[in-house]
Amino acid sequence: MHTSSRPSLSVLSSTIAALLLSWQAQAQTTEATPPKAKEEAKPAAAKLAAQPAAQPAPATQEVPPAAVVNVVSERQSNRIDRQVYDVKADASTAGASVGDVLNNVPSVSVDPNGTVRLRGSERVTVLVDGKPTAQMQGENRAAAINALPAENFESVQVINNPGAEFGNEAGGGPILNLISRRYTKPGGNGTVAGNVGPAGRKNAFANGSYSAGYASVNGTFNYRRDGNETDTESTRERIDPASGSVSRLRQTAQRSGLTDFIQGGVGGRYNFNERDTLTGSLSLNKRGNDSRSSEHLTDFGTGSAPLVDYLTRRSASGDALNHEVVAGWERRFSTDGESLKADLRHSSNTNNVDTAAMYQPVLLPAGGPVLRNYTQNVETRVRLTDLSTDYSGKAGPGFLTAGARWQRTRQSSDYRYLFLDNGAVDTKRSNLFDLEQDVTAAYSTYELPINALWSFKGGLRVEHTELNLDQVTTNVQAGNSYTNYLPSLFLTYKLDKFSNLRFSYSDRISRPASGDLNPFVNYVNEYAVTSGNPRLHPVKLHSLELGYETKIMGLMPASLRGYMRHESDVITERRTFISPTALLTTKANEGDRQAGGVEFSIMAMVPPNMKWNGISLPAIRFMFNGNWGFIEQDRLGTLGVSGEKRRTPSLHLQGGAQWTITPEDTLTFMTFRQGKQLSGEGYREPFSIVNLALEHKFSPRLSLNIRANDVLQTTDQRFRVDTATLRERTDVQVHQRRLYMGLRYTFGGVTGNDAVRNAMQAAGMNPDSQAAKDAMRMMQGQQSQQDKPTQPEKPAPEKKN
């Protein structure tokens, strides 16, 4: 019996090693398992499960070592059309927001206001699991980026040149796709965490899941109380084109306020037969809008002494409610990789802000501005319904993906201003605006390995948009109907085992936001008014990229990419004086913009226990990347495009390191520098940030986490405008240097080897079956024998004569 088990155990060890290698390869990418790999896994897993349960091998038996790949949190998993960055294992994720972790992703930056930029461009679409959601639309997005917990997500996909399968419904342009955490481990498991910061800041997080047989359920809960204080100083100079005289206006403002964010969600998956899977989820969140501000405005006219001087104090309250319901179905066919998916989701966001404004005159001459205290209620509503279906399967020598999508968006903005002295409506500011947009799209892509070296993916997307808007207050209606044909192309050439050349091209559009279309002239104060433009149409974007990626010494991922981007009919801000004191800010499609540059990235690590000349080196993982580029756009004059160009170079740098000081202590350092950016008729000066995080593990389940934000306090924002009639200088000091401290605890989990279990699931086997349990128990016993230190044999006792 014992002798017959040895060959079986040897076969089992080899099979386990192969499965581990397969699983580790899967861990390096978020791509679905290729059809061929699935087919190869089935007989291997079946053979493993068929092995009879046996006793662990003796310690002296030679066992092939299992392959182990260290997966660092900054690992990069490149696909033909995107780069994927893992964030779930980052020690700095505990207690962090989505905005915090996005600042760790190459070529991505998030400023303190929640504005996301990719390669310097603000025209970025943010998706969740490849789909748009209401809370990432328009003005809601910045607040959501700074409030949503990073713990909800496991990776970020950076898609600079989106393929045809990605629509432009959420705005267009390059894409950041946030991938939610997947809860697929059998059994029950979860995490709880809590952090505290200065001045009442705190956050808490909990998630849990349970999976057994063909079903799984999961849930999350998050609470965050946080916010930034800012000090703003702005100087505006109006240049009279006739006389050359300069009128000067100075404004200062202090803003503060902590807001509460509560989020919860449940989801589940059910495989009701071997081919069909149903998924569903429900999530709700509520965000507060509490804030306070104090403003000081001084009008100097053309002299040096104040002509008008007054203070304004504002207090705001309210909240934003968001919900999303998702239902999905997937049918897997018998043909390798062939599947049909349907996805239906509805999300909404209702944002209410109530503001009271009180004026305090300091110097107010006769004939000067009329200051009347008022209350303001602003309610914005976004309703988004998205239905999509996608088919994928082999077609000839390649792989075909095709699908269709219908999306309906309904937005309304209701602005109500009432004077406090008599309760009358302020007609200069109160207005109601409605927008309806339907997008119908169809796409097809075809991926083909041309030979052992070349692979190809091409696609075409057709989108038809119906847009109707209604400025109810002024009885202005407008509409637009247009169709776009958007091609994409990706080529990959394999240079060697570790190196590839990649070429990509895509066309995209970027639609104007709802607020950009509202034609109502809104009086901010007697010195500033704003208005949208209902005649705006989408920006057209053409993007080209050539990249080289490799693994230095087969271990360190590195890449170098050159890119060019052209935007036509750019939506830009126009500032025009409509009186000697009042400045109108609006939007217009004017001119073109070109951008290009070179992007580089390298990731590496010093393995544990490595020595140099007998000296132990610290175990450090690090990443360094940058983007040197330029932006060039048409200069705008009084009558429109002047024929001249504005151009500026920009250098964006990011760096980070994770030092495993001891097996229990990990220190993480992250920094980035965002270069100069052109914006409308002006620019924003460079800024930078430095963050630190320390994790101490009391046990494999319990850890202490300390995170320091903006250590050097370098996130201040400086904006400049310089035209023939306007010079404007705005400096914003952001107070976000602070320390957070908290605990994190993981619970539950199952015994056995995750690699074997995942390989069995990929092969379509039930990991809860008795045969699978026996195989995993065998592997576990074998591993324990490998880990057990070899004891020297005791000498036989001497025989006494």
C-alpha positions in Angstrom: 0.0 0.0 0.0 2.8 2.4 0.9 4.8 1.6 -2.2 1.9 2.1 -4.5 1.2 5.6 -3.0 4.6 6.9 -3.9 4.1 7.1 -7.7 0.7 8.6 -7.2 2.1 11.2 -4.9 4.9 12.1 -7.3 2.3 12.6 -10.0 0.2 14.7 -7.6 3.2 16.9 -6.8 4.0 17.5 -10.4 0.3 18.3 -11.1 0.2 20.7 -8.1 3.4 22.5 -9.3 1.8 22.9 -12.7 -1.3 24.3 -11.2 0.6 26.7 -9.1 2.5 27.9 -12.1 -0.8 28.4 -13.9 -2.3 30.2 -11.0 0.7 32.5 -10.5 0.5 33.4 -14.2 -3.1 34.3 -13.8 -2.2 36.5 -10.7 -0.2 38.8 -12.9 -3.1 39.9 -15.0 -6.8 40.7 -14.6 -7.6 39.1 -18.0 -10.0 36.2 -18.0 -8.4 32.8 -18.4 -7.8 32.1 -22.1 -9.9 29.3 -23.5 -6.9 27.1 -24.2 -5.7 27.4 -20.7 -9.1 26.4 -19.3 -9.1 23.3 -21.5 -5.6 22.3 -20.4 -6.6 22.8 -16.7 -9.6 20.5 -16.9 -7.7 17.2 -17.4 -5.0 18.2 -14.9 -7.5 19.1 -12.2 -9.6 16.0 -12.9 -6.5 13.9 -12.6 -5.6 15.6 -9.3 -9.1 15.0 -7.9 -9.0 11.4 -9.0 -5.9 10.6 -6.9 -6.8 8.6 -3.8 -6.2 10.2 -0.4 -2.8 9.2 0.9 -0.6 9.8 3.8 2.0 12.6 3.6 5.3 11.6 2.1 8.2 11.0 4.3 10.4 14.0 4.9 13.2 12.4 3.0 11.2 12.1 -0.2 12.3 14.5 -3.0 9.5 16.8 -3.9 9.7 19.4 -6.8 9.5 22.9 -5.3 6.4 24.9 -6.1 7.0 28.1 -8.1 6.5 31.3 -6.0 6.1 34.7 -7.6 6.2 37.8 -5.5 3.3 40.0 -6.6 4.0 43.6 -5.6 1.2 46.1 -5.0 2.5 48.3 -7.8 2.7 45.4 -10.3 1.8 46.3 -13.9 -0.2 43.8 -16.0 -0.2 45.0 -19.6 -2.8 43.9 -22.1 -3.1 44.7 -25.7 -5.2 47.8 -25.1 -4.6 48.8 -21.4 -2.3 48.7 -18.4 -3.6 47.3 -15.1 -2.3 48.3 -11.7 -3.0 46.4 -8.5 -4.0 48.5 -5.5 -5.6 46.0 -3.1 -2.3 44.8 -1.5 -0.9 48.3 -1.0 -0.1 49.0 2.6 -1.1 52.6 2.1 -4.7 51.6 1.0 -6.0 51.3 4.6 -8.3 54.2 5.3 -7.4 55.9 2.0 -9.9 57.3 -0.6 -10.0 56.5 -4.3 -8.2 59.8 -5.0 -5.3 58.8 -2.7 -4.6 55.6 -4.5 -5.1 57.1 -8.0 -2.2 59.4 -7.2 0.0 56.2 -7.0 -0.9 55.1 -10.5 1.5 56.2 -13.3 0.6 59.3 -15.2 -2.5 59.9 -13.1 -3.0 62.7 -10.6 -5.8 63.9 -8.4 -5.7 67.5 -7.0 -7.2 68.4 -3.7 -10.4 69.4 -5.4 -10.9 65.9 -6.7 -10.1 66.8 -10.3 -8.6 63.8 -12.1 -6.0 64.2 -14.8 -4.4 61.5 -17.0 -1.2 62.6 -18.9 -2.2 66.2 -17.9 -5.7 66.0 -19.6 -8.9 66.6 -17.5 -11.0 64.9 -20.2 -11.0 61.6 -18.4 -13.8 59.1 -18.1 -14.0 57.2 -14.8 -15.8 53.9 -15.0 -16.6 51.3 -12.4 -16.2 47.7 -13.7 -16.3 49.0 -17.2 -19.7 50.8 -16.8 -20.7 54.4 -16.1 -22.4 55.4 -12.8 -24.3 58.5 -11.8 -22.0 59.4 -8.9 -19.1 59.7 -11.4 -21.0 62.1 -13.6 -20.4 65.9 -13.8 -20.0 67.8 -10.6 -20.7 64.6 -8.5 -17.4 63.0 -9.6 -14.9 65.1 -7.7 -16.7 64.6 -4.4 -17.0 60.9 -5.0 -13.3 60.5 -5.8 -12.4 62.1 -2.5 -15.0 60.1 -0.5 -15.2 56.5 -1.9 -12.9 54.2 0.1 -10.0 52.6 -1.8 -10.8 49.3 0.0 -13.8 48.8 -2.4 -11.4 48.3 -5.4 -8.7 45.8 -6.2 -7.1 47.4 -9.4 -7.1 50.3 -11.8 -7.1 49.9 -15.5 -5.5 52.8 -17.4 -6.8 52.9 -21.0 -5.2 55.8 -22.9 -6.5 54.7 -26.2 -9.9 53.0 -25.5 -11.0 50.3 -28.0 -14.4 50.1 -29.7 -16.0 48.2 -26.8 -15.8 51.3 -24.6 -18.4 53.9 -25.2 -18.3 57.7 -24.7 -21.5 57.8 -22.7 -19.7 58.9 -19.5 -17.9 61.9 -21.1 -15.3 60.4 -23.5 -11.6 60.7 -23.7 -9.1 58.3 -22.0 -10.5 56.0 -19.4 -9.7 55.0 -15.8 -11.6 51.8 -15.0 -12.0 51.0 -11.3 -12.3 47.2 -10.8 -14.3 46.3 -7.7 -13.0 43.7 -5.3 -14.0 40.2 -6.2 -15.4 37.9 -3.5 -14.9 34.3 -4.7 -13.1 32.5 -2.0 -15.0 29.6 -0.6 -16.2 29.9 2.9 -16.7 33.1 4.9 -14.1 35.9 5.2 -13.9 39.6 5.6 -12.1 42.7 6.9 -12.9 45.5 9.4 -10.8 48.6 9.7 -11.0 52.0 11.5 -8.9 55.2 11.4 -8.9 58.5 13.3 -7.3 61.8 12.3 -7.1 65.4 13.6 -10.1 67.6 14.3 -12.7 64.9 14.3 -11.7 63.2 11.1 -12.3 59.5 11.0 -13.2 56.6 8.8 -14.4 53.0 9.2 -14.7 50.1 6.7 -16.1 46.6 6.8 -16.6 44.0 4.1 -17.5 40.3 4.2 -18.4 37.5 1.8 -19.6 33.9 2.0 -19.3 31.5 -0.9 -20.4 27.9 -1.0 -21.1 25.6 -3.9 -22.7 27.6 -6.7 -23.6 30.7 -4.8 -21.8 33.6 -3.1 -22.9 36.8 -1.3 -20.9 39.8 -0.2 -21.5 43.1 1.6 -19.7 46.3 2.4 -20.1 49.2 4.7 -18.1 52.5 4.8 -18.1 55.6 6.9 -15.9 58.6 6.4 -15.8 62.1 8.0 -13.2 64.2 6.4 -12.5 67.5 4.5 -10.0 70.2 3.6 -9.6 73.8 4.6 -8.5 76.3 2.0 -7.4 79.9 1.8 -7.8 81.6 -1.5 -6.5 85.0 -2.7 -7.4 86.3 -6.1 -6.4 89.5 -7.9 -8.2 90.5 -11.1 -7.1 93.3 -13.4 -9.2 94.7 -16.2 -7.2 96.4 -19.0 -9.2 99.1 -20.9 -8.3 98.5 -24.6 -8.9 102.1 -25.5 -7.1 104.0 -22.7 -4.8 101.3 -21.3 -6.0 102.0 -17.8 -6.1 99.1 -15.3 -9.0 98.5 -12.8 -8.1 96.2 -9.9 -10.3 93.8 -7.9 -9.1 91.8 -4.9 -10.9 88.8 -3.3 -9.9 86.6 -0.4 -11.8 83.6 1.0 -11.4 81.0 3.7 -13.4 77.8 3.4 -13.7 74.9 5.9 -16.0 72.0 6.6 -16.0 68.3 7.4 -18.5 66.2 5.5 -19.9 62.8 6.4 -20.0 59.9 3.8 -21.9 56.7 4.5 -22.0 53.8 2.0 -23.3 50.3 2.0 -23.9 47.6 -0.5 -24.8 43.9 -1.0 -24.2 41.7 -4.0 -24.3 38.1 -5.0 -23.6 35.5 -7.7 -25.4 32.3 -8.5 -24.5 29.6 -11.0 -27.8 28.0 -11.5 -26.3 25.5 -14.0 -22.9 24.7 -15.5 -23.4 27.4 -18.2 -25.5 30.2 -16.8 -24.6 32.7 -14.1 -26.7 35.4 -12.5 -25.3 38.4 -10.7 -26.8 41.3 -8.8 -25.9 44.1 -6.5 -27.4 47.1 -4.7 -25.4 50.0 -3.3 -26.5 53.2 -1.4 -24.5 56.1 -0.2 -25.1 59.5 1.3 -22.6 62.4 1.4 -23.0 65.6 3.4 -22.5 69.1 2.0 -21.8 71.0 5.1 -19.3 73.9 4.8 -18.6 77.4 5.9 -16.8 80.3 4.1 -15.8 83.9 4.7 -15.1 86.2 1.8 -13.6 89.7 1.5 -14.0 91.7 -1.7 -12.3 95.0 -2.4 -12.8 97.1 -5.6 -9.9 99.6 -6.1 -11.1 100.9 -9.5 -8.2 102.5 -11.3 -6.7 103.9 -8.1 -4.9 102.7 -5.0 -7.7 103.4 -2.5 -10.7 101.1 -2.1 -14.0 102.2 -3.7 -16.1 99.3 -2.5 -15.3 97.0 0.3 -17.5 94.3 1.9 -17.5 90.9 3.6 -19.7 87.8 2.9 -20.3 84.9 5.2 -21.8 81.7 3.9 -22.9 78.5 5.6 -24.1 75.5 3.6 -25.8 72.3 4.5 -27.5 69.4 2.7 -26.6 66.0 1.3 -26.2 64.0 -1.8 -28.0 60.6 -2.1 -26.8 58.0 -4.5 -28.1 54.5 -5.3 -27.3 51.9 -7.9 -29.0 48.6 -8.8 -27.2 46.1 -11.1 -28.4 42.8 -12.6 -26.4 40.6 -14.9 -26.6 37.3 -16.8 -23.9 35.3 -18.5 -24.2 32.2 -20.7 -21.0 30.2 -21.4 -21.3 28.0 -24.5 -19.5 24.7 -25.1 -17.1 26.3 -27.6 -13.9 27.6 -26.1 -14.3 31.1 -24.8 -17.7 31.7 -26.3 -20.1 33.6 -24.1 -23.1 36.0 -24.1 -23.5 38.6 -21.4 -26.4 41.0 -20.6 -26.0 43.8 -18.0 -28.8 46.2 -16.8 -28.1 48.9 -14.3 -29.8 52.0 -13.0 -28.1 54.6 -10.9 -29.2 58.0 -9.5 -27.7 60.9 -7.6 -29.7 63.7 -5.9 -27.6 66.5 -4.6 -29.1 69.2 -2.3 -27.3 72.3 -1.0 -28.9 74.9 1.2 -26.8 78.1 1.6 -27.3 81.3 3.6 -25.3 84.3 2.6 -24.9 87.4 4.9 -23.2 90.6 3.8 -21.3 93.1 6.0 -20.5 96.4 4.3 -17.2 98.0 5.1 -17.3 100.7 2.4 -20.3 101.0 0.2 -20.8 104.3 -1.6 -24.0 105.5 -3.1 -24.6 104.0 -6.5 -22.4 101.0 -5.6 -23.5 97.3 -5.5 -26.8 96.5 -3.9 -26.1 93.9 -1.2 -29.1 91.8 0.0 -28.9 88.8 2.2 -30.3 85.7 0.6 -30.8 81.9 1.0 -30.1 79.5 -1.8 -31.3 76.0 -2.5 -29.7 74.1 -5.3 -30.9 70.6 -6.2 -29.3 68.6 -9.0 -30.6 65.2 -10.1 -29.0 62.6 -12.4 -30.8 59.5 -13.5 -28.9 57.0 -15.6 -30.1 53.7 -17.1 -27.7 51.5 -18.9 -28.5 48.3 -20.8 -25.7 46.5 -22.6 -25.2 43.1 -24.2 -21.9 41.6 -25.3 -21.0 38.4 -27.2 -17.5 36.9 -27.6 -16.3 33.8 -29.3 -14.0 32.4 -31.9 -14.5 33.5 -35.5 -12.1 31.8 -37.9 -8.5 32.0 -36.7 -9.3 35.0 -34.4 -11.6 36.1 -31.6 -14.7 38.2 -32.1 -16.3 40.5 -29.6 -19.5 42.4 -30.5 -22.2 44.2 -28.5 -24.7 46.9 -28.2 -25.6 49.5 -25.6 -28.5 51.8 -24.9 -28.1 54.5 -22.2 -30.6 57.1 -21.1 -29.5 60.1 -19.0 -31.9 62.5 -17.3 -30.4 65.6 -15.5 -32.1 68.5 -13.9 -30.7 71.5 -12.0 -33.1 73.6 -9.9 -31.6 76.9 -8.5 -33.8 78.8 -6.1 -32.7 82.1 -4.5 -34.8 84.0 -1.9 -34.1 87.4 -0.4 -34.1 87.2 3.4 -35.6 90.6 4.0 -38.9 89.8 2.3 -38.8 86.2 1.0 -39.0 87.3 -2.7 -37.4 85.3 -5.4 -34.1 86.5 -6.8 -34.8 86.4 -10.5 -31.2 87.0 -11.4 -30.2 83.6 -10.1 -33.2 81.3 -9.8 -33.7 79.0 -12.7 -34.7 75.5 -13.7 -32.8 73.5 -16.4 -33.5 70.0 -17.7 -31.5 67.8 -20.0 -32.4 64.5 -21.7 -29.8 62.4 -23.6 -30.2 59.0 -25.2 -27.1 57.2 -26.7 -27.5 54.1 -28.8 -24.3 52.3 -29.8 -23.1 49.1 -31.4 -19.5 47.8 -31.7 -17.4 45.0 -32.9 -13.7 44.1 -32.4 -11.6 41.3 -33.8 -8.4 40.0 -32.2 -6.1 37.8 -34.2 -2.6 36.4 -33.6 -1.2 36.9 -37.0 1.8 34.7 -36.3 4.2 33.9 -33.4 5.4 37.5 -33.3 2.5 39.7 -34.4 -1.0 40.1 -32.9 -3.8 42.4 -34.1 -7.0 43.9 -32.6 -9.2 46.2 -34.6 -12.6 47.6 -33.9 -15.3 50.0 -34.9 -18.0 51.7 -32.7 -21.0 53.5 -34.0 -22.8 55.9 -31.6 -26.0 57.8 -32.2 -26.9 60.6 -29.7 -30.2 62.4 -29.2 -29.9 65.4 -27.0 -32.7 67.8 -25.8 -32.3 70.6 -23.3 -34.9 72.9 -21.8 -34.1 76.1 -19.9 -37.5 76.3 -18.3 -37.1 79.7 -16.7 -36.2 81.6 -19.9 -38.2 79.3 -22.2 -35.1 78.3 -24.3 -35.1 74.9 -25.9 -32.4 73.3 -28.0 -31.6 69.9 -29.4 -28.9 68.0 -31.2 -28.8 64.7 -33.1 -25.5 63.3 -34.4 -23.8 60.0 -35.2 -20.2 59.2 -34.7 -18.1 56.4 -36.3 -15.1 55.6 -34.0 -12.4 53.2 -35.1 -9.6 51.7 -33.0 -6.5 49.7 -33.8 -4.0 47.8 -31.7 -0.8 45.9 -32.9 1.7 44.0 -30.8 5.0 42.7 -31.9 6.8 40.2 -29.6 10.6 41.1 -29.5 11.6 38.3 -27.1 10.3 36.4 -24.2 10.0 39.5 -22.0 9.6 42.3 -24.5 6.9 43.7 -26.7 6.3 46.6 -29.0 2.8 48.0 -29.0 1.0 50.4 -31.4 -2.4 51.8 -30.8 -4.8 54.3 -32.4 -8.3 55.4 -31.5 -10.9 58.0 -32.2 -13.1 59.3 -29.3 -15.5 62.1 -28.6 -16.0 64.1 -25.3 -19.4 65.5 -24.7 -20.1 68.7 -22.8 -21.3 68.5 -19.2 -24.8 69.5 -18.3 -23.7 72.7 -16.6 -21.8 73.8 -19.7 -25.0 73.7 -21.7 -27.3 75.8 -19.4 -27.7 79.2 -21.1 -29.0 81.0 -18.0 -26.9 84.0 -17.0 -26.3 83.5 -13.3 -25.2 86.5 -11.2 -22.5 85.2 -8.8 -22.1 88.8 -7.6 -22.0 92.3 -9.1 -18.5 91.6 -10.4 -18.9 88.1 -11.9 -21.6 86.3 -13.9 -21.5 82.9 -15.6 -23.4 81.2 -18.4 -23.4 77.9 -20.3 -23.7 77.5 -24.0 -26.5 75.3 -25.5 -24.7 75.3 -28.9 -21.7 73.3 -27.6 -21.0 70.1 -29.4 -18.6 67.2 -28.5 -14.8 67.5 -28.7 -13.2 65.2 -31.2 -10.2 63.3 -30.0 -7.6 61.4 -32.1 -4.9 59.5 -30.2 -1.8 57.7 -31.3 0.7 55.7 -29.2 3.8 53.6 -29.7 5.2 51.7 -26.7 8.0 49.4 -25.7 7.7 47.2 -22.6 10.0 44.7 -21.2 11.2 43.0 -18.0 14.7 43.8 -17.1 16.6 40.6 -16.2 13.2 39.0 -16.6 12.1 40.5 -13.3 11.7 44.3 -13.4 8.8 45.6 -15.5 9.7 48.7 -17.5 8.1 50.6 -20.3 8.6 53.5 -22.6 5.8 55.1 -24.6 5.5 57.9 -27.0 2.1 59.4 -27.7 0.3 62.1 -29.7 -3.2 63.5 -29.1 -5.2 65.9 -31.2 -8.4 67.6 -30.0 -10.6 69.6 -32.4 -13.5 72.0 -31.4 -12.0 72.2 -27.9 -14.5 73.3 -25.2 -12.8 76.2 -23.5 -13.6 78.9 -21.1 -14.2 82.4 -22.5 -14.0 85.5 -20.2 -15.4 88.7 -21.4 -16.2 92.0 -19.7 -19.9 92.9 -20.2 -19.5 96.1 -18.2 -16.6 98.1 -16.7 -16.9 95.8 -13.6 -18.8 92.6 -14.5 -16.9 89.7 -16.0 -18.8 87.0 -17.9 -17.4 83.5 -17.9 -18.9 81.0 -20.5 -17.8 78.1 -22.7 -17.3 77.8 -26.4 -16.0 75.3 -29.0 -13.0 77.2 -30.3 -9.6 76.1 -31.7 -7.6 73.0 -31.5 -5.3 71.5 -29.0 -2.3 69.2 -29.5 -0.5 67.2 -26.9 2.4 64.7 -27.0 5.2 63.4 -25.1 7.2 60.4 -23.7 6.0 58.3 -20.8 8.3 55.9 -18.9 7.9 53.5 -16.0 10.0 51.1 -14.1 9.2 48.8 -11.2 11.7 46.7 -9.3 12.4 45.1 -5.9 15.3 44.0 -3.7 14.5 40.4 -2.7 14.4 39.5 1.0 17.7 38.3 2.5 19.7 39.5 -0.4 23.4 40.4 0.4 26.0 42.6 -1.3 29.6 42.0 -0.3 28.3 40.2 2.8 26.0 43.1 3.8 22.3 42.4 4.0 20.3 44.8 1.8 16.9 46.2 2.8 13.9 44.5 1.2 12.5 47.3 -0.9 10.0 47.4 -3.8 10.0 50.6 -5.7 8.4 52.2 -8.7 9.4 55.3 -10.7 7.6 56.8 -13.7 7.3 60.1 -15.5 5.8 61.8 -18.4 7.5 64.6 -20.3 5.1 66.2 -22.7 3.9 69.4 -24.3 0.5 71.0 -24.8 -0.2 73.4 -27.7 -3.5 75.1 -28.3 -4.9 78.0 -30.3 -4.7 81.4 -28.6 -8.0 83.1 -28.2 -8.5 86.8 -28.9 -11.4 89.2 -28.4 -13.1 87.9 -31.6 -12.1 84.2 -31.2 -9.1 82.2 -32.5 -6.3 84.7 -33.1 -4.1 82.5 -35.3 -1.3 82.3 -32.7 -0.4 79.3 -30.6 0.1 78.9 -26.9 2.6 76.1 -26.0 4.1 74.8 -22.8 6.3 71.8 -21.8 5.2 69.8 -18.8 7.1 67.3 -16.6 5.1 64.9 -14.5 7.0 62.6 -12.1 5.9 59.9 -9.7 7.9 57.7 -7.4 7.4 55.4 -4.5 9.0 52.7 -2.4 7.8 50.0 0.0 10.3 48.9 2.5 9.8 45.7 4.5 11.7 46.7 7.5 10.9 43.5 9.4 8.4 40.8 8.6 5.9 42.8 10.7 6.7 46.3 9.6 6.3 47.9 6.2 7.0 51.6 5.3 5.5 53.1 2.1 6.6 56.3 0.5 4.8 57.9 -2.4 5.3 61.3 -4.2 4.3 62.9 -7.4 4.9 66.2 -9.1 2.3 67.5 -11.6 3.7 69.9 -14.2 2.4 73.1 -15.7 -1.0 72.8 -17.4 -2.7 75.0 -19.9 -6.3 75.8 -19.0 -8.6 77.9 -21.1 -7.0 81.3 -21.5 -4.5 80.7 -18.8 -2.5 78.0 -17.0 -2.0 76.2 -13.7 1.4 76.2 -12.1 3.1 72.9 -11.0 2.4 71.3 -7.6 3.5 68.2 -5.8 2.7 66.0 -2.8 4.5 63.5 -0.5 2.6 60.8 1.4 3.9 58.2 3.9 2.3 55.0 5.3 3.4 52.6 8.0 1.9 49.1 8.6 2.8 47.0 11.7 1.4 43.5 11.9 0.6 42.3 15.4 -0.4 39.0 13.8 -1.3 37.8 10.3 -4.8 39.1 10.9 -4.4 42.3 12.9 -2.3 45.3 11.8 -1.7 48.9 12.9 -1.8 51.5 10.0 -0.4 55.0 10.1 -0.8 57.3 7.1 0.6 60.8 6.7 -0.8 63.0 3.9 0.9 65.9 2.2 4.0 65.7 4.5 5.7 68.8 3.0 2.5 70.8 2.5 3.1 71.3 -1.2 -0.4 70.9 -2.8 -1.1 74.6 -3.1 -2.8 75.5 -6.4 -1.8 78.6 -8.5 -3.9 79.7 -11.5 -3.0 82.4 -14.0 -4.9 84.2 -16.9 -3.3 86.7 -19.2 -5.1 88.2 -22.2 -5.3 91.5 -23.9 -8.1 92.7 -21.5 -7.7 90.5 -18.4 -5.0 89.5 -16.0 -6.0 87.2 -13.2 -4.0 85.6 -10.4 -5.5 83.1 -8.0 -3.6 81.3 -5.3 -5.2 78.5 -3.3 -3.6 77.3 -0.1 -4.8 73.8 0.8 -4.4 72.6 4.4 -4.4 68.8 4.1 -1.2 67.9 5.9 -2.5 65.5 8.6 -1.9 62.1 10.2 -4.3 59.1 10.3 -4.0 56.1 12.6 -6.1 53.0 12.8 -6.4 49.2 13.1 -7.3 46.6 10.4 -8.4 43.0 11.1 -9.2 40.2 8.8 -11.4 37.3 9.8 -12.7 34.0 8.5 -11.1 32.3 5.5 -10.8 28.6 4.6 -8.0 26.1 4.9 -6.2 24.5 2.1 -4.3 25.9 -0.9 -5.8 28.9 -2.7 -3.8 28.1 -5.9 -5.3 24.6 -6.1 -8.8 25.8 -5.3 -8.7 28.5 -7.9 -7.3 26.2 -10.5 -10.2 23.7 -9.8 -12.7 26.5 -10.1 -11.2 27.6 -13.4 -11.5 24.0 -14.6 -15.2 23.9 -13.7 -14.8 21.6 -10.7 -16.6 22.0 -7.4 -13.9 22.8 -4.7 -16.3 21.6 -2.1 -16.5 18.1 -3.4 -15.1 15.3 -1.4 -12.5 14.4 -4.0 -11.3 18.0 -4.2 -11.1 18.3 -0.4 -9.0 15.1 -0.3 -6.6 16.4 -2.9 -6.3 19.8 -1.1 -5.8 18.0 2.3 -3.1 15.9 0.7 -1.3 19.0 -0.7 -1.6 20.7 2.7 0.0 17.7 4.4 2.8 17.6 1.8 3.5 21.3 2.3 3.7 21.0 6.1 6.3 18.2 5.6 8.3 20.6 3.4 8.1 23.4 5.9 9.1 21.2 8.8 12.8 21.6 9.7 14.8 18.4 9.2 15.8 16.9 12.5 19.2 15.2 12.7 18.9 11.5 13.2 19.8 10.4 16.7 22.6 7.8 16.8 21.6 4.4 17.8 22.4 3.6 21.4 25.5 1.6 21.9 25.0 -2.0 23.0 26.6 -2.9 26.3 28.6 -5.9 26.5 
